[in-house]
Amino acid sequence: MTRVTQQQRADARGSAGAGPDRLQLLHTMMKIRRFEEKAAEMYARGRIHGFLHLYIGQEAVATGAIAALRPDDYIVSHYREHGHAIARGLEPNRIMAELFGKETGVTGGRGGSMHLFDVAKSFLGGYAIVAGHMPLACGLALAEQYKGTDRIAVNFLGDGAVNEGEFHEALNLAAVWKLPVLFICENNRYGMGTDIRRVSSVVEVYKRAEAYGIESEQVDGMNVLDVYEAAARLAKPVRAGEGPRFIEAMCYRFRGHSTADAEFYRSKDEVERWRRLDPIDRLQKQMLDDGAIDEETIRTIAAELEDVTREAAEFAEQSPAPPAESLYRDVYKDPADA
Protein backbone atom coordinates (compact mmCIF):
# COMPACT_ATOMS: atom_id res chain seq x y z
CA MET A 1 0.00 0.00 0.00
CA THR A 2 1.41 3.43 -0.94
CA ARG A 3 1.75 6.03 1.81
CA VAL A 4 2.27 9.77 2.03
CA THR A 5 5.69 10.39 3.56
CA GLN A 6 6.52 12.57 6.55
CA GLN A 7 8.58 14.79 4.24
CA GLN A 8 5.57 15.34 2.01
CA ARG A 9 3.56 16.35 5.08
CA ALA A 10 6.32 18.75 6.15
CA ASP A 11 6.47 20.29 2.66
CA ALA A 12 2.70 20.81 2.68
CA ARG A 13 2.84 22.52 6.07
CA GLY A 14 5.72 24.75 5.03
CA SER A 15 3.86 27.59 3.31
CA ALA A 16 0.97 27.34 5.76
CA GLY A 17 3.15 28.56 8.62
CA ALA A 18 1.88 27.64 12.08
CA GLY A 19 -1.61 26.95 10.79
CA PRO A 20 -3.28 23.59 10.27
CA ASP A 21 -1.61 20.68 8.50
CA ARG A 22 -3.15 21.19 5.08
CA LEU A 23 -2.00 17.83 3.78
CA GLN A 24 -3.74 16.13 6.69
CA LEU A 25 -6.90 18.15 6.04
CA LEU A 26 -6.78 17.17 2.38
CA HIS A 27 -6.16 13.53 3.25
CA THR A 28 -9.13 13.48 5.62
CA MET A 29 -11.50 15.08 3.12
CA MET A 30 -10.42 12.68 0.39
CA LYS A 31 -10.83 9.78 2.80
CA ILE A 32 -14.38 10.81 3.66
CA ARG A 33 -15.24 11.26 -0.03
CA ARG A 34 -13.88 7.87 -1.07
CA PHE A 35 -15.49 6.10 1.89
CA GLU A 36 -18.88 7.59 1.03
CA GLU A 37 -18.52 6.66 -2.63
CA LYS A 38 -17.72 3.09 -1.58
CA ALA A 39 -20.71 3.07 0.78
CA ALA A 40 -22.96 4.19 -2.08
CA GLU A 41 -21.56 1.36 -4.20
CA MET A 42 -22.22 -1.19 -1.44
CA TYR A 43 -25.76 0.12 -1.04
CA ALA A 44 -26.39 -0.27 -4.77
CA ARG A 45 -25.12 -3.86 -4.52
CA GLY A 46 -27.57 -4.61 -1.72
CA ARG A 47 -24.94 -5.02 0.99
CA ILE A 48 -26.21 -2.01 2.99
CA HIS A 49 -29.90 -1.77 3.83
CA GLY A 50 -32.21 0.87 5.23
CA PHE A 51 -31.38 4.55 4.92
CA LEU A 52 -27.98 5.82 3.88
CA HIS A 53 -27.29 9.56 4.16
CA LEU A 54 -24.06 10.49 2.39
CA TYR A 55 -21.78 13.38 3.34
CA ILE A 56 -20.37 13.99 -0.13
CA GLY A 57 -19.83 17.74 -0.66
CA GLN A 58 -19.78 18.68 3.02
CA GLU A 59 -16.36 17.23 3.88
CA ALA A 60 -14.81 20.59 4.75
CA VAL A 61 -17.10 21.13 7.73
CA ALA A 62 -16.34 17.94 9.65
CA THR A 63 -12.68 17.97 8.65
CA GLY A 64 -11.96 21.59 9.52
CA ALA A 65 -13.95 21.71 12.73
CA ILE A 66 -12.75 18.44 14.22
CA ALA A 67 -9.11 19.19 13.37
CA ALA A 68 -9.43 22.29 15.57
CA LEU A 69 -10.63 20.32 18.61
CA ARG A 70 -8.95 18.31 21.32
CA PRO A 71 -9.22 14.52 21.08
CA ASP A 72 -11.20 14.37 24.33
CA ASP A 73 -13.82 16.93 23.31
CA TYR A 74 -17.22 15.34 22.89
CA ILE A 75 -18.76 15.16 19.44
CA VAL A 76 -22.52 14.75 19.13
CA SER A 77 -23.77 14.58 15.56
CA HIS A 78 -26.83 14.10 13.41
CA TYR A 79 -27.58 11.12 11.16
CA ARG A 80 -25.35 12.28 8.26
CA GLU A 81 -22.37 11.53 10.48
CA HIS A 82 -20.02 9.22 8.57
CA GLY A 83 -17.77 12.18 7.78
CA HIS A 84 -17.59 13.28 11.39
CA ALA A 85 -16.74 9.74 12.50
CA ILE A 86 -13.91 9.45 9.97
CA ALA A 87 -12.57 12.91 10.81
CA ARG A 88 -12.52 11.95 14.50
CA GLY A 89 -10.48 8.84 13.68
CA LEU A 90 -12.95 5.96 13.92
CA GLU A 91 -11.70 2.96 11.95
CA PRO A 92 -13.13 2.76 8.40
CA ASN A 93 -13.35 -1.04 8.70
CA ARG A 94 -15.58 -0.82 11.76
CA ILE A 95 -17.67 2.01 10.33
CA MET A 96 -18.33 0.04 7.15
CA ALA A 97 -19.11 -3.07 9.17
CA GLU A 98 -21.67 -1.06 11.10
CA LEU A 99 -23.26 0.07 7.85
CA PHE A 100 -23.45 -3.61 6.88
CA GLY A 101 -25.05 -4.44 10.25
CA LYS A 102 -22.20 -6.72 11.29
CA GLU A 103 -20.96 -7.76 14.73
CA THR A 104 -17.61 -6.05 14.15
CA GLY A 105 -19.25 -2.65 13.62
CA VAL A 106 -18.67 0.26 16.00
CA THR A 107 -21.96 -0.50 17.75
CA GLY A 108 -22.01 -4.23 17.09
CA GLY A 109 -24.20 -3.94 14.02
CA ARG A 110 -27.11 -2.61 16.05
CA GLY A 111 -26.93 1.06 15.12
CA GLY A 112 -26.42 1.11 11.39
CA SER A 113 -25.68 4.18 9.30
CA MET A 114 -27.40 6.71 11.55
CA HIS A 115 -26.06 5.61 14.94
CA LEU A 116 -22.26 5.46 14.85
CA PHE A 117 -20.78 5.64 18.36
CA ASP A 118 -17.33 5.27 19.91
CA VAL A 119 -16.83 6.18 23.57
CA ALA A 120 -13.05 5.75 23.32
CA LYS A 121 -12.97 8.52 20.71
CA SER A 122 -15.48 10.71 22.60
CA PHE A 123 -17.74 10.29 19.57
CA LEU A 124 -21.19 9.98 21.09
CA GLY A 125 -23.47 9.62 18.05
CA GLY A 126 -25.09 9.65 15.39
CA TYR A 127 -28.79 10.44 16.19
CA ALA A 128 -31.78 9.96 13.91
CA ILE A 129 -34.21 12.29 15.69
CA VAL A 130 -33.81 15.71 14.12
CA ALA A 131 -32.59 18.16 16.80
CA GLY A 132 -33.14 15.51 19.48
CA HIS A 133 -29.40 15.28 20.04
CA MET A 134 -29.02 18.95 20.95
CA PRO A 135 -30.18 18.63 24.58
CA LEU A 136 -27.85 15.62 24.90
CA ALA A 137 -24.89 17.80 23.93
CA CYS A 138 -26.01 20.30 26.54
CA GLY A 139 -26.17 17.53 29.12
CA LEU A 140 -22.61 16.44 28.37
CA ALA A 141 -21.46 20.05 28.62
CA LEU A 142 -23.31 20.52 31.92
CA ALA A 143 -21.56 17.46 33.36
CA GLU A 144 -18.14 18.85 32.42
CA GLN A 145 -19.04 22.24 33.80
CA TYR A 146 -20.12 20.60 37.05
CA LYS A 147 -16.84 18.68 37.24
CA GLY A 148 -14.84 21.83 36.57
CA THR A 149 -13.00 20.58 33.47
CA ASP A 150 -12.23 22.48 30.27
CA ARG A 151 -13.59 19.72 28.06
CA ILE A 152 -16.24 20.94 25.63
CA ALA A 153 -19.10 19.40 23.68
CA VAL A 154 -19.34 20.05 19.94
CA ASN A 155 -22.80 19.65 18.48
CA PHE A 156 -23.20 19.25 14.70
CA LEU A 157 -26.71 19.87 13.39
CA GLY A 158 -28.37 20.46 10.06
CA ASP A 159 -30.50 23.40 8.97
CA GLY A 160 -33.51 21.08 9.18
CA ALA A 161 -33.15 21.18 12.97
CA VAL A 162 -33.68 24.90 13.41
CA ASN A 163 -37.49 24.81 13.38
CA GLU A 164 -37.65 22.06 16.00
CA GLY A 165 -38.38 22.86 19.62
CA GLU A 166 -35.21 21.19 20.88
CA PHE A 167 -33.12 23.67 18.89
CA HIS A 168 -34.55 26.60 20.82
CA GLU A 169 -34.62 24.81 24.15
CA ALA A 170 -31.00 23.73 23.83
CA LEU A 171 -29.73 27.16 22.77
CA ASN A 172 -31.66 28.89 25.54
CA LEU A 173 -30.39 26.54 28.26
CA ALA A 174 -26.83 26.68 26.93
CA ALA A 175 -26.92 30.48 27.01
CA VAL A 176 -28.58 30.78 30.44
CA TRP A 177 -26.21 28.28 32.07
CA LYS A 178 -23.14 29.31 30.02
CA LEU A 179 -22.58 25.71 28.99
CA PRO A 180 -19.36 24.76 27.19
CA VAL A 181 -21.00 23.86 23.88
CA LEU A 182 -19.89 24.77 20.37
CA PHE A 183 -22.86 24.43 18.03
CA ILE A 184 -22.03 23.92 14.35
CA CYS A 185 -24.94 24.12 11.91
CA GLU A 186 -24.20 22.53 8.55
CA ASN A 187 -26.56 24.56 6.41
CA ASN A 188 -26.80 22.65 3.14
CA ARG A 189 -30.01 24.59 2.37
CA TYR A 190 -32.36 21.62 2.28
CA GLY A 191 -34.19 19.85 5.09
CA MET A 192 -34.83 16.58 3.27
CA GLY A 193 -36.31 18.02 0.07
CA THR A 194 -37.48 21.39 1.37
CA ASP A 195 -35.56 24.58 0.64
CA ILE A 196 -34.92 26.49 3.86
CA ARG A 197 -36.37 29.61 2.23
CA ARG A 198 -39.79 27.94 2.07
CA VAL A 199 -40.04 27.17 5.76
CA SER A 200 -38.01 29.79 7.63
CA SER A 201 -38.76 33.50 7.90
CA VAL A 202 -35.13 34.04 8.97
CA VAL A 203 -32.88 31.98 6.71
CA GLU A 204 -29.60 33.14 8.28
CA VAL A 205 -29.44 30.49 11.00
CA TYR A 206 -26.67 32.22 12.95
CA LYS A 207 -29.08 35.11 13.63
CA ARG A 208 -31.38 32.73 15.44
CA ALA A 209 -28.57 31.84 17.82
CA GLU A 210 -27.82 35.51 18.32
CA ALA A 211 -31.40 35.93 19.52
CA TYR A 212 -30.41 33.86 22.57
CA GLY A 213 -27.38 36.03 23.28
CA ILE A 214 -24.93 33.52 21.78
CA GLU A 215 -21.97 34.87 19.84
CA SER A 216 -22.46 33.48 16.35
CA GLU A 217 -21.04 33.74 12.87
CA GLN A 218 -21.47 32.41 9.35
CA VAL A 219 -18.55 30.82 7.50
CA ASP A 220 -17.86 29.33 4.07
CA GLY A 221 -18.46 25.64 4.73
CA MET A 222 -16.90 24.73 1.39
CA ASN A 223 -13.53 26.08 2.55
CA VAL A 224 -11.86 23.78 5.06
CA LEU A 225 -9.39 26.43 6.22
CA ASP A 226 -12.17 28.90 6.99
CA VAL A 227 -14.00 26.27 9.01
CA TYR A 228 -10.84 25.32 10.89
CA GLU A 229 -10.06 28.94 11.77
CA ALA A 230 -13.58 29.67 13.01
CA ALA A 231 -13.81 26.48 15.07
CA ALA A 232 -10.36 26.99 16.62
CA ARG A 233 -11.13 30.60 17.49
CA LEU A 234 -14.62 30.07 18.90
CA ALA A 235 -13.68 26.94 20.85
CA LYS A 236 -11.32 29.03 23.00
CA PRO A 237 -13.96 31.11 24.83
CA VAL A 238 -16.18 28.04 25.14
CA ARG A 239 -13.31 26.17 26.79
CA ALA A 240 -12.58 29.17 29.02
CA GLY A 241 -16.06 29.04 30.54
CA GLU A 242 -17.49 32.01 28.65
CA GLY A 243 -20.53 30.10 27.43
CA PRO A 244 -21.63 28.62 24.11
CA ARG A 245 -20.74 29.76 20.60
CA PHE A 246 -22.47 29.05 17.28
CA ILE A 247 -21.13 28.56 13.75
CA GLU A 248 -23.29 28.39 10.64
CA ALA A 249 -21.26 26.66 7.92
CA MET A 250 -22.76 27.30 4.49
CA CYS A 251 -22.32 24.11 2.48
CA TYR A 252 -24.01 21.80 0.00
CA ARG A 253 -24.54 18.07 -0.35
CA PHE A 254 -23.80 16.82 -3.84
CA ARG A 255 -26.00 13.72 -3.50
CA GLY A 256 -29.64 13.41 -2.47
CA HIS A 257 -30.93 13.57 1.07
CA SER A 258 -30.52 9.80 1.17
CA THR A 259 -29.76 7.17 -1.43
CA ALA A 260 -33.53 6.82 -1.92
CA ASP A 261 -33.91 10.50 -2.90
CA ALA A 262 -34.89 11.18 -6.53
CA GLU A 263 -33.90 14.87 -6.10
CA PHE A 264 -36.84 16.39 -7.95
CA TYR A 265 -36.72 19.53 -5.80
CA ARG A 266 -33.48 21.07 -7.10
CA SER A 267 -32.12 21.69 -10.57
CA LYS A 268 -29.09 20.11 -12.18
CA ASP A 269 -27.76 23.61 -12.83
CA GLU A 270 -27.85 24.39 -9.12
CA VAL A 271 -26.00 21.21 -8.24
CA GLU A 272 -23.41 21.87 -10.92
CA ARG A 273 -22.81 25.42 -9.66
CA TRP A 274 -22.07 24.07 -6.20
CA ARG A 275 -19.89 21.26 -7.53
CA ARG A 276 -17.58 23.95 -8.87
CA LEU A 277 -16.96 24.86 -5.22
CA ASP A 278 -15.90 21.32 -4.31
CA PRO A 279 -13.91 21.71 -1.06
CA ILE A 280 -11.41 19.02 -2.04
CA ASP A 281 -10.69 20.57 -5.44
CA ARG A 282 -10.34 24.01 -3.85
CA LEU A 283 -7.72 22.91 -1.32
CA GLN A 284 -5.86 20.84 -3.91
CA LYS A 285 -5.70 23.84 -6.26
CA GLN A 286 -4.48 26.16 -3.52
CA MET A 287 -1.74 23.75 -2.51
CA LEU A 288 -0.72 23.09 -6.11
CA ASP A 289 -0.59 26.80 -6.86
CA ASP A 290 1.71 27.61 -3.95
CA GLY A 291 3.90 24.54 -4.45
CA ALA A 292 2.89 22.79 -1.23
CA ILE A 293 1.91 19.63 -3.09
CA ASP A 294 2.28 18.04 -6.50
CA GLU A 295 0.08 15.87 -8.68
CA GLU A 296 2.05 12.76 -7.77
CA THR A 297 1.28 13.24 -4.07
CA ILE A 298 -2.42 13.60 -4.85
CA ARG A 299 -2.33 10.39 -6.86
CA THR A 300 -0.49 8.68 -4.00
CA ILE A 301 -3.18 9.70 -1.49
CA ALA A 302 -5.95 8.58 -3.85
CA ALA A 303 -4.31 5.17 -4.33
CA GLU A 304 -3.85 4.75 -0.58
CA LEU A 305 -7.49 5.58 0.09
CA GLU A 306 -8.66 3.24 -2.64
CA ASP A 307 -6.92 0.46 -0.70
CA VAL A 308 -8.41 1.64 2.62
CA THR A 309 -11.99 1.67 1.36
CA ARG A 310 -11.65 -1.62 -0.50
CA GLU A 311 -10.30 -3.25 2.65
CA ALA A 312 -13.17 -1.76 4.67
CA ALA A 313 -15.74 -3.27 2.33
CA GLU A 314 -13.96 -6.65 2.38
CA PHE A 315 -13.74 -6.57 6.18
CA ALA A 316 -17.46 -5.81 6.44
CA GLU A 317 -18.36 -8.50 3.95
CA GLN A 318 -16.36 -11.15 5.79
CA SER A 319 -17.50 -10.16 9.29
CA PRO A 320 -20.15 -12.22 11.08
CA ALA A 321 -23.69 -11.08 11.72
CA PRO A 322 -24.56 -10.30 15.35
CA PRO A 323 -25.56 -13.48 17.24
CA ALA A 324 -29.13 -13.82 18.44
CA GLU A 325 -28.08 -13.43 22.07
CA SER A 326 -26.78 -9.93 21.32
CA LEU A 327 -30.42 -8.80 21.39
CA TYR A 328 -30.11 -8.77 25.16
CA ARG A 329 -26.71 -7.08 25.30
CA ASP A 330 -26.62 -3.68 27.03
CA VAL A 331 -30.36 -3.69 27.70
CA TYR A 332 -29.97 -3.95 31.49
CA LYS A 333 -26.90 -3.53 33.63
CA ASP A 334 -26.10 -6.44 35.93
CA PRO A 335 -26.06 -5.08 39.52
CA ALA A 336 -23.00 -7.27 40.14
CA ASP A 337 -21.09 -5.16 37.60
CA ALA A 338 -21.91 -1.90 39.37
C-alpha positions as CSV (number, residue, x, y, z in Angstrom):
1,M,0.0,0.0,0.0
2,T,1.4,3.4,-0.9
3,R,1.7,6.0,1.8
4,V,2.3,9.8,2.0
5,T,5.7,10.4,3.6
6,Q,6.5,12.6,6.5
7,Q,8.6,14.8,4.2
8,Q,5.6,15.3,2.0
9,R,3.6,16.4,5.1
10,A,6.3,18.7,6.1
11,D,6.5,20.3,2.7
12,A,2.7,20.8,2.7
13,R,2.8,22.5,6.1
14,G,5.7,24.8,5.0
15,S,3.9,27.6,3.3
16,A,1.0,27.3,5.8
17,G,3.1,28.6,8.6
18,A,1.9,27.6,12.1
19,G,-1.6,26.9,10.8
20,P,-3.3,23.6,10.3
21,D,-1.6,20.7,8.5
22,R,-3.1,21.2,5.1
23,L,-2.0,17.8,3.8
24,Q,-3.7,16.1,6.7
25,L,-6.9,18.1,6.0
26,L,-6.8,17.2,2.4
27,H,-6.2,13.5,3.2
28,T,-9.1,13.5,5.6
29,M,-11.5,15.1,3.1
30,M,-10.4,12.7,0.4
31,K,-10.8,9.8,2.8
32,I,-14.4,10.8,3.7
33,R,-15.2,11.3,0.0
34,R,-13.9,7.9,-1.1
35,F,-15.5,6.1,1.9
36,E,-18.9,7.6,1.0
37,E,-18.5,6.7,-2.6
38,K,-17.7,3.1,-1.6
39,A,-20.7,3.1,0.8
40,A,-23.0,4.2,-2.1
41,E,-21.6,1.4,-4.2
42,M,-22.2,-1.2,-1.4
43,Y,-25.8,0.1,-1.0
44,A,-26.4,-0.3,-4.8
45,R,-25.1,-3.9,-4.5
46,G,-27.6,-4.6,-1.7
47,R,-24.9,-5.0,1.0
48,I,-26.2,-2.0,3.0
49,H,-29.9,-1.8,3.8
50,G,-32.2,0.9,5.2
51,F,-31.4,4.6,4.9
52,L,-28.0,5.8,3.9
53,H,-27.3,9.6,4.2
54,L,-24.1,10.5,2.4
55,Y,-21.8,13.4,3.3
56,I,-20.4,14.0,-0.1
57,G,-19.8,17.7,-0.7
58,Q,-19.8,18.7,3.0
59,E,-16.4,17.2,3.9
60,A,-14.8,20.6,4.7
61,V,-17.1,21.1,7.7
62,A,-16.3,17.9,9.6
63,T,-12.7,18.0,8.6
64,G,-12.0,21.6,9.5
65,A,-14.0,21.7,12.7
66,I,-12.7,18.4,14.2
67,A,-9.1,19.2,13.4
68,A,-9.4,22.3,15.6
69,L,-10.6,20.3,18.6
70,R,-8.9,18.3,21.3
71,P,-9.2,14.5,21.1
72,D,-11.2,14.4,24.3
73,D,-13.8,16.9,23.3
74,Y,-17.2,15.3,22.9
75,I,-18.8,15.2,19.4
76,V,-22.5,14.7,19.1
77,S,-23.8,14.6,15.6
78,H,-26.8,14.1,13.4
79,Y,-27.6,11.1,11.2
80,R,-25.3,12.3,8.3
81,E,-22.4,11.5,10.5
82,H,-20.0,9.2,8.6
83,G,-17.8,12.2,7.8
84,H,-17.6,13.3,11.4
85,A,-16.7,9.7,12.5
86,I,-13.9,9.5,10.0
87,A,-12.6,12.9,10.8
88,R,-12.5,11.9,14.5
89,G,-10.5,8.8,13.7
90,L,-13.0,6.0,13.9
91,E,-11.7,3.0,12.0
92,P,-13.1,2.8,8.4
93,N,-13.3,-1.0,8.7
94,R,-15.6,-0.8,11.8
95,I,-17.7,2.0,10.3
96,M,-18.3,0.0,7.1
97,A,-19.1,-3.1,9.2
98,E,-21.7,-1.1,11.1
99,L,-23.3,0.1,7.9
100,F,-23.4,-3.6,6.9
101,G,-25.1,-4.4,10.3
102,K,-22.2,-6.7,11.3
103,E,-21.0,-7.8,14.7
104,T,-17.6,-6.0,14.1
105,G,-19.2,-2.6,13.6
106,V,-18.7,0.3,16.0
107,T,-22.0,-0.5,17.8
108,G,-22.0,-4.2,17.1
109,G,-24.2,-3.9,14.0
110,R,-27.1,-2.6,16.1
111,G,-26.9,1.1,15.1
112,G,-26.4,1.1,11.4
113,S,-25.7,4.2,9.3
114,M,-27.4,6.7,11.6
115,H,-26.1,5.6,14.9
116,L,-22.3,5.5,14.9
117,F,-20.8,5.6,18.4
118,D,-17.3,5.3,19.9
119,V,-16.8,6.2,23.6
120,A,-13.0,5.8,23.3
121,K,-13.0,8.5,20.7
122,S,-15.5,10.7,22.6
123,F,-17.7,10.3,19.6
124,L,-21.2,10.0,21.1
125,G,-23.5,9.6,18.0
126,G,-25.1,9.7,15.4
127,Y,-28.8,10.4,16.2
128,A,-31.8,10.0,13.9
129,I,-34.2,12.3,15.7
130,V,-33.8,15.7,14.1
131,A,-32.6,18.2,16.8
132,G,-33.1,15.5,19.5
133,H,-29.4,15.3,20.0
134,M,-29.0,19.0,20.9
135,P,-30.2,18.6,24.6
136,L,-27.8,15.6,24.9
137,A,-24.9,17.8,23.9
138,C,-26.0,20.3,26.5
139,G,-26.2,17.5,29.1
140,L,-22.6,16.4,28.4
141,A,-21.5,20.1,28.6
142,L,-23.3,20.5,31.9
143,A,-21.6,17.5,33.4
144,E,-18.1,18.8,32.4
145,Q,-19.0,22.2,33.8
146,Y,-20.1,20.6,37.1
147,K,-16.8,18.7,37.2
148,G,-14.8,21.8,36.6
149,T,-13.0,20.6,33.5
150,D,-12.2,22.5,30.3
151,R,-13.6,19.7,28.1
152,I,-16.2,20.9,25.6
153,A,-19.1,19.4,23.7
154,V,-19.3,20.1,19.9
155,N,-22.8,19.7,18.5
156,F,-23.2,19.2,14.7
157,L,-26.7,19.9,13.4
158,G,-28.4,20.5,10.1
159,D,-30.5,23.4,9.0
160,G,-33.5,21.1,9.2
161,A,-33.2,21.2,13.0
162,V,-33.7,24.9,13.4
163,N,-37.5,24.8,13.4
164,E,-37.6,22.1,16.0
165,G,-38.4,22.9,19.6
166,E,-35.2,21.2,20.9
167,F,-33.1,23.7,18.9
168,H,-34.6,26.6,20.8
169,E,-34.6,24.8,24.1
170,A,-31.0,23.7,23.8
171,L,-29.7,27.2,22.8
172,N,-31.7,28.9,25.5
173,L,-30.4,26.5,28.3
174,A,-26.8,26.7,26.9
175,A,-26.9,30.5,27.0
176,V,-28.6,30.8,30.4
177,W,-26.2,28.3,32.1
178,K,-23.1,29.3,30.0
179,L,-22.6,25.7,29.0
180,P,-19.4,24.8,27.2
181,V,-21.0,23.9,23.9
182,L,-19.9,24.8,20.4
183,F,-22.9,24.4,18.0
184,I,-22.0,23.9,14.4
185,C,-24.9,24.1,11.9
186,E,-24.2,22.5,8.5
187,N,-26.6,24.6,6.4
188,N,-26.8,22.6,3.1
189,R,-30.0,24.6,2.4
190,Y,-32.4,21.6,2.3
191,G,-34.2,19.8,5.1
192,M,-34.8,16.6,3.3
193,G,-36.3,18.0,0.1
194,T,-37.5,21.4,1.4
195,D,-35.6,24.6,0.6
196,I,-34.9,26.5,3.9
197,R,-36.4,29.6,2.2
198,R,-39.8,27.9,2.1
199,V,-40.0,27.2,5.8
200,S,-38.0,29.8,7.6
201,S,-38.8,33.5,7.9
202,V,-35.1,34.0,9.0
203,V,-32.9,32.0,6.7
204,E,-29.6,33.1,8.3
205,V,-29.4,30.5,11.0
206,Y,-26.7,32.2,12.9
207,K,-29.1,35.1,13.6
208,R,-31.4,32.7,15.4
209,A,-28.6,31.8,17.8
210,E,-27.8,35.5,18.3
211,A,-31.4,35.9,19.5
212,Y,-30.4,33.9,22.6
213,G,-27.4,36.0,23.3
214,I,-24.9,33.5,21.8
215,E,-22.0,34.9,19.8
216,S,-22.5,33.5,16.4
217,E,-21.0,33.7,12.9
218,Q,-21.5,32.4,9.4
219,V,-18.5,30.8,7.5
220,D,-17.9,29.3,4.1
221,G,-18.5,25.6,4.7
222,M,-16.9,24.7,1.4
223,N,-13.5,26.1,2.5
224,V,-11.9,23.8,5.1
225,L,-9.4,26.4,6.2
226,D,-12.2,28.9,7.0
227,V,-14.0,26.3,9.0
228,Y,-10.8,25.3,10.9
229,E,-10.1,28.9,11.8
230,A,-13.6,29.7,13.0
231,A,-13.8,26.5,15.1
232,A,-10.4,27.0,16.6
233,R,-11.1,30.6,17.5
234,L,-14.6,30.1,18.9
235,A,-13.7,26.9,20.8
236,K,-11.3,29.0,23.0
237,P,-14.0,31.1,24.8
238,V,-16.2,28.0,25.1
239,R,-13.3,26.2,26.8
240,A,-12.6,29.2,29.0
241,G,-16.1,29.0,30.5
242,E,-17.5,32.0,28.7
243,G,-20.5,30.1,27.4
244,P,-21.6,28.6,24.1
245,R,-20.7,29.8,20.6
246,F,-22.5,29.1,17.3
247,I,-21.1,28.6,13.7
248,E,-23.3,28.4,10.6
249,A,-21.3,26.7,7.9
250,M,-22.8,27.3,4.5
251,C,-22.3,24.1,2.5
252,Y,-24.0,21.8,0.0
253,R,-24.5,18.1,-0.3
254,F,-23.8,16.8,-3.8
255,R,-26.0,13.7,-3.5
256,G,-29.6,13.4,-2.5
257,H,-30.9,13.6,1.1
258,S,-30.5,9.8,1.2
259,T,-29.8,7.2,-1.4
260,A,-33.5,6.8,-1.9
261,D,-33.9,10.5,-2.9
262,A,-34.9,11.2,-6.5
263,E,-33.9,14.9,-6.1
264,F,-36.8,16.4,-8.0
265,Y,-36.7,19.5,-5.8
266,R,-33.5,21.1,-7.1
267,S,-32.1,21.7,-10.6
268,K,-29.1,20.1,-12.2
269,D,-27.8,23.6,-12.8
270,E,-27.8,24.4,-9.1
271,V,-26.0,21.2,-8.2
272,E,-23.4,21.9,-10.9
273,R,-22.8,25.4,-9.7
274,W,-22.1,24.1,-6.2
275,R,-19.9,21.3,-7.5
276,R,-17.6,23.9,-8.9
277,L,-17.0,24.9,-5.2
278,D,-15.9,21.3,-4.3
279,P,-13.9,21.7,-1.1
280,I,-11.4,19.0,-2.0
281,D,-10.7,20.6,-5.4
282,R,-10.3,24.0,-3.9
283,L,-7.7,22.9,-1.3
284,Q,-5.9,20.8,-3.9
285,K,-5.7,23.8,-6.3
286,Q,-4.5,26.2,-3.5
287,M,-1.7,23.7,-2.5
288,L,-0.7,23.1,-6.1
289,D,-0.6,26.8,-6.9
290,D,1.7,27.6,-3.9
291,G,3.9,24.5,-4.5
292,A,2.9,22.8,-1.2
293,I,1.9,19.6,-3.1
294,D,2.3,18.0,-6.5
295,E,0.1,15.9,-8.7
296,E,2.0,12.8,-7.8
297,T,1.3,13.2,-4.1
298,I,-2.4,13.6,-4.8
299,R,-2.3,10.4,-6.9
300,T,-0.5,8.7,-4.0
301,I,-3.2,9.7,-1.5
302,A,-6.0,8.6,-3.9
303,A,-4.3,5.2,-4.3
304,E,-3.9,4.8,-0.6
305,L,-7.5,5.6,0.1
306,E,-8.7,3.2,-2.6
307,D,-6.9,0.5,-0.7
308,V,-8.4,1.6,2.6
309,T,-12.0,1.7,1.4
310,R,-11.6,-1.6,-0.5
311,E,-10.3,-3.3,2.6
312,A,-13.2,-1.8,4.7
313,A,-15.7,-3.3,2.3
314,E,-14.0,-6.7,2.4
315,F,-13.7,-6.6,6.2
316,A,-17.5,-5.8,6.4
317,E,-18.4,-8.5,3.9
318,Q,-16.4,-11.1,5.8
319,S,-17.5,-10.2,9.3
320,P,-20.2,-12.2,11.1
321,A,-23.7,-11.1,11.7
322,P,-24.6,-10.3,15.4
323,P,-25.6,-13.5,17.2
324,A,-29.1,-13.8,18.4
325,E,-28.1,-13.4,22.1
326,S,-26.8,-9.9,21.3
327,L,-30.4,-8.8,21.4
328,Y,-30.1,-8.8,25.2
329,R,-26.7,-7.1,25.3
330,D,-26.6,-3.7,27.0
331,V,-30.4,-3.7,27.7
332,Y,-30.0,-3.9,31.5
333,K,-26.9,-3.5,33.6
334,D,-26.1,-6.4,35.9
335,P,-26.1,-5.1,39.5
336,A,-23.0,-7.3,40.1
337,D,-21.1,-5.2,37.6
338,A,-21.9,-1.9,39.4
